[in-house]
């Protein structure tokens, strides 16, 4: 997946080195981020063996207006593995008007 190849190019390497596991990442998010109040779609893959779809629940309180969806037969790279269902889910969110305010 060449489109993701440069994802770390602008990353803060010192920050990435400081967080070594998911518990630390979740703790940082919960302790340092204010709730994001705009409509949000959290889309995860049931077979994600990198983050796991259940891990998104850990930060869900930071997104009080979120829609949460889990796609079966999808792992960590949802769009590359289940392009049509991802597209339909995003379209439904956009058509609902939740992303328009």
C-alpha positions in Angstrom: 0.0 0.0 0.0 2.2 2.8 -1.3 -0.3 5.5 -0.3 0.6 4.9 3.4 4.4 4.8 2.8 5.1 8.3 3.9 2.9 8.4 6.9 5.7 8.9 9.4 7.6 11.5 7.3 6.3 14.4 9.4 5.9 12.5 12.7 7.4 13.7 16.0 9.8 10.8 16.5 10.6 11.8 20.1 6.9 11.6 20.9 6.5 8.3 19.2 9.5 6.9 21.0 8.1 8.0 24.3 4.9 6.0 23.9 5.6 2.3 23.8 2.3 0.6 24.2 -1.5 1.1 23.7 -2.1 1.8 27.4 0.2 4.7 27.3 -1.3 6.0 24.1 -4.8 5.8 25.5 -3.7 7.4 28.7 -2.1 10.3 26.8 -5.3 10.8 24.8 -7.6 10.7 27.8 -5.4 12.9 29.9 -4.4 15.6 27.4 -7.3 15.9 24.9 -10.5 17.8 25.3 -13.6 16.1 23.9 -14.0 16.5 20.1 -17.6 17.8 19.8 -18.1 17.6 16.0 -19.8 14.6 14.4 -17.3 11.8 14.0 -17.2 8.4 12.4 -15.1 5.8 14.1 -14.7 2.9 11.7 -12.7 -0.2 12.8 -12.0 -3.7 11.4 -13.1 -6.7 13.5 -9.9 -8.6 12.4 -7.5 -5.7 13.2 -4.5 -7.3 14.8 -2.7 -4.0 15.2 -5.1 -2.0 17.3 -8.1 -4.2 17.8 -11.6 -2.9 17.3 -12.3 -3.0 21.0 -9.6 -0.5 21.7 -11.5 2.3 20.1 -14.0 2.1 23.0 -11.2 3.3 25.3 -11.3 6.8 23.8 -14.9 6.9 22.7 -15.8 9.3 25.6 -13.6 11.9 23.9 -16.0 11.8 20.9 -19.5 12.4 22.3 -21.1 12.7 18.9 -19.4 9.7 17.4 -20.9 6.9 15.3 -19.1 3.7 15.9 -19.0 1.0 13.3 -17.1 -2.3 13.1 -16.6 -4.0 9.7 -16.3 -7.8 9.6 -13.6 -9.3 7.3 -11.5 -6.1 7.7 -8.2 -5.6 9.5 -6.1 -2.5 10.1 -6.2 -1.1 6.6 -10.0 -0.9 6.2 -10.1 1.0 2.9 -7.7 -1.4 1.2 -9.5 -4.5 2.5 -13.1 -3.6 2.3 -13.3 -0.6 0.0 -17.0 -0.8 -0.9 -18.3 -1.1 2.7 -16.1 1.7 3.9 -17.3 3.9 1.1 -21.0 3.1 1.8 -20.5 3.7 5.5 -18.9 7.1 4.9 -21.6 8.0 2.4 -24.4 7.1 5.0 -22.7 9.3 7.6 -22.4 12.2 5.1 -26.0 11.8 3.9 -27.4 11.7 7.5 -26.4 15.4 7.8 -24.4 14.6 11.0 -21.3 15.9 9.4 -22.9 19.2 8.2 -23.1 21.2 11.3 
